[in-house]
Amino acid sequence: MMEHTKTRKLFEGEITRKAVLESFKKLTPAHMVKNPVMFTVYVGSILTTGLWIQALTGKGEAAPGFIFAVSLWLWFTVLFANFAEAMAEGRGKAQADTLRKSRQEVKAKKLAKPDKSAKSTEVLSGDLRKGDVVLVEAGDFIPADGEAVVGVAMVDESAITGESAPVVRESGGDRSAVTGGTRVISDWLIVEVSSNPGESFLDRMISMVEGAKRQKTPNEIALNILLAALTIVFLIVCATLLPFSIYSVAASGAGKVVTVTVLVALFVCLAPTTIGGLLSAIGIAGMDRMIQANVIAMSGRAVEAAGDVDMLLLDKTGTITLGNRQATEFIPADGVDIKALAEAAQLSSLSDETPEGRSIVILAKEKYGLRGQEIHELHATFVPFTAQTRMSGVDIGKRAIRKGAAEAIEKYVKEEGGKYPDDVRAGVEAISRRGGTPLVVAEGKKILGVIHLKDIVKGGIQERFAELRRMGIKTVMITGDNPLTAAAIAAEAGVDDFLAQATPEAKLKLIRESQAGGRLVAMAGDGTNDAPALAQADVAVAMNTGTQAAKEAGNMVDLDSNPTKLIEVVKIGKQLLMTRGSLTTFSIANDVAKYFAIIPAAFALTYPELNALNIMRLATPQSAILSAVIFNAVIIVFLVPLALKGVQYRPASASRLLRDNFIIYGLGGIIVPFIGIKAIDMILVAFGLVK
């Protein structure tokens, strides 16, 4: 479902056509007043249109052609700003339409109680309510969001995540949450519905993607207030220039009074219209980029907070490590042949379907040539692992092989009348110090040796943590391991710190202490035990495969359920802040350059001395004013792709980013208008469009 969003072009034909239409639909006072800067341009457009109509009757303050040209380009300025916003919204709506296609009304088997043998009633998914219990079998679509309360099944979630590989959903764990619209492809589940119609995860996704409920962030509100204040200042300045011009002309008896059309053009060019026209599009596009990364942000505030994050909490298992411990070596006891240890370890693991058990069988086969043996040929009795015994094994005739935790095997061997060798004890301690997990193997009362299980750190993770460090972000590994093991893995992975033997209370305490110290904390989680910490974190990314409690506590949901996505989320947040800052810098610098074009032109007839400031050597006052107004409108169009795509982010210090921002967008914002306005002036003169 999400695959197409990752390859979507910046300007798709259908989205662009709809955005053009929406640009005109947004020309209503109720919509325009939401953006104070563009509302004043909107009022100026209406005013100059009225002056043009007046000029057509022969009573105008200037030539009708000049007033019409100024009015037309002021309308274009408003339309181009509306177009930028409509393009950002249109991309989100296109994604929402795709999501709607995945939502369908299906028949559900409603049960009287959570028991597969209970009587079922066939109802439509739209009639289900929170708390209802339904049976979903192989081939059925899951009718609504919920929690698996009985059963285990393979579920195809490609309609939501875009991933083709099915996933396991089962009751009683952190993989119990199911999403309406996904399909069971094997076995069955009994699901307790967790949402009423219209409140499902898919419905919330559609709402967020469309941007209908997008609230402005604190920084965005503050910038809006600043832009509104600047607009009011320039409005007052331009309004007072008219009586001042009248007085000057009357007192000197020479020159001409500045026209209202020119004052409106002056105001529009001086006001921060560039950033005012693009600000909304920048915020919407930030959420859109999250969608492209398969992350649903529940608010613009969350996206912005991601850009300010300076501390990341990351689970060890599945995030920093592959998530499954792997057997890496066999360490025999003194006097024991390593091949005998490998064979015993393999036999004890034949019925062990855990990743650890399978890795032991594979290591014995690949390293020592021990072929896999058929279980039924051995006539063996397998002893399953239990939390009480902390070991498992196999009995084959008179052979009793056991594999398990060091303490459990030591107790077992001593009960059998054997001894626990010192060299094995030393090997167990050495493995623990290196961050591994030791499993001891015994046959009868004899210790054969130790299996080294190791958490495999993901490839390239060190480089990613180094990149985060360059971004000024502290990384903290969260694990339930003992401090010794945690320290070893933290050192190998390259994280800055770790929290060992982490409980929900310990995670919550760490986040609160960090926030009290002025840090903004981001965290990823998937379990109910992560919910308190997720609710406390500034940026909380819940895994889509996780529990309903985790998803409700987070302010983002990762559809790919990839905890390392936190790094991507932070980059997108920083990109949003950089884009807003860069375009604000460009807009203000832009205005400074436009002063040299329009101020001398506006008052040249009143104060001929101001011609000395016409350093661009613009042809006439009329061409100067019109060139500045045209440039002011056109520059918004040229910046729309940057607002939608975002400024490229590269890890660097804050001082370097600030320096680069001023050089590229500050200096560039001053130079570009000089070139652009002069070029437009030359075109207007060449085609005889101005006198």
Phi, psi and omega in degrees: 000321184266356185302319184293335182290334182285340182246008183297134178290156181295319179237096175271143185308309184294317180295319180295318179298317179294324180294322178298316179296317179296330179301322179282323180297331182282357180280052176241144180305322182298324179278315186295329183292344178291339178242096187306319182298308183287337177294321179293324176294320178301315178294319178297324178296317179296318181297313181291330175297318177296320179294326178294317178298320178296320181295329179295337180275357179093005182245021185281162180279344179208180181296138181303322181298318180294313180297320180297317181297316178298313181299317181300316182285335173291320176296320177298321179302314178295315181296320180294322176295317177297323180296318179300315179294318181294326178295316179297316179293322183296322178295321177293319181293327177296321177291323179295322178297321178295320178296321180298325181295332180280347179269127182215153177280120181235161177276140182236148177262096182278129182257150177288331178207163183286068181215125184300331182276355181290158180294135181247151177235133181276121179226165174277149183301328180292345180266356181283147179234161179304131181099344177293152180243130182231152176259129178236120183250174181307129180094346181274148170275139175289121190284339183200164175298146178182190179239132175290120182255340176215140172097174177216141184204159171269132184236133176271111182252019184299332180295336181257314187264339184084355179272132184280335183289129178291160181234157179273133173236132183213158180281156171076023179209195180275003177242039184264345183285135176234153184245135178300139181099347175273165189234134176282128182249351174203152178063210184205162178219147166253122188245132172265120184294134185249002181213153175274165179305136181086356182243010184290167178300320180296319178297319179293322177300314181299316181297316181291319181296320180292340180078010183297329183251018182292118179263144179292143181279163180304316179296320180294320177296317179298318179293321177299319179296317179299314181296321178295320179296315178298320180298317179297319180299311181293327179295316179295316180301311182293325180293325181279346181290331181295306178297327179294321179293319179299316180296317183296317180294318180295321183288321184270336181074012180225164178085183180231148179289138178295139183276160177296322179301315179294319179296322177296315179298319178300313181299314183297323180285331180276327181292153181284062185289330183298304180289328178299324180281340186252349188301313181297319180297323180298315180295316180295318181295330177299316178292326179296321179293329174297318179299319180297333176272009181065033176240126177266115177269126182284349177197157175295331179301321181294319180297316180294319179299326179300328179288339180260358183300136176232014177208129180242128173259123185233130175294143177293304187289122177085347180250301179271322176253169182293342176103343179234124177292140183241141175288127183245336179197156173252133180240103184286153173286162179304131178085001181252131178289134184298330179290326177294320177297315181297320180294315180297318179297319180294315180299320182288347184251001185299326181262004181274107184271006177286157177303324179296315180297316180295324181292329177293315179299316182293319180297316179298323181288313186283325186269331185236010175068021180275112182289152177295137183254144179286131184298317185291339180282339184278341186052046186260156173248117183268138179257111184287157177286139173226156180294334181284313183276332182057034175203163177223179180174198183209141174248119178236103185062238180270357181276128177237101183257132179232146181221132180178195180297150185303315182295321182292318180290323178299315179297317181297313183295319180294325177293332178276355179097011181262184180238156179255107187296146179294325182293328177290319178300318179294321179296320178298316181294322180295318179296317180297320180296329180276003177089009180268178177242118180270136171240127182264139180246134178225149172235113186065235181261010184252130175280126180267328180155198187232141171259131179264111174261135185229137170286119182274118178289136183297142178296135178082358184291327179298319180296323181292321178291325176295323178295318178296323179296321178293335177278356180083024183251129178273134180252134181233123179273130178253127182209154175271359180294164175289160184303325181295310179295317181299318181297320181295315181291321178299319180294318181293322183281334179088024177281161183281329183204172178212156174238110182268160179048046187287128173250165176306322180293321181293320178297315181297319180297317181297317181296314181297318179295321180293318179293323178296333178275006176094007180271151170257124191250136174243146182211148173244145180200163181222348185256165176299326179289346177273345188304314180301317180292321178298319180295330182276329184296151179289321174235116185237109182260111178268142178281138179297334179279354185279189183282162178298324180298319180294317182293326179286331181281331183280162173252006171216152176232124178268112183293334179277349182053048180246104185301333179289353178299342177307322181295318178295319180300316180297318180298317181295319178298317178294324179297321177299312181296319180294320180297314180297316180295318182294315181288330174294316177300315180298317183297315181292318178297322177304314183296322179300317181293323182292339178302320184288345178267312193266329181294311177300321181293320184293327186242014181298324182285331178277316181233089181304336181298335182291349177299339178296336179275357180281064185289343177280350183055051177287146193301304183220164176303319180295316179294325179296313181296313182294322179298318180294319180294318179296315179299319181301325179280314187293326183299330177297317180298316181294335182267352179303313179301321180293321178295322182281318184277327180092151176289135180297132181257132174233135180302124179197168179290159181298321181294321179290319178298319180295318179297312179299321180298317180291322181291311186284309187265333176283303179294320178297323180294336177275319184287315186304315180298323178301315180290313184295313182295319179297318180296317179295319179300317180294322179293316180299318180291317182299324181266005177065033183275347177225158178266000000 
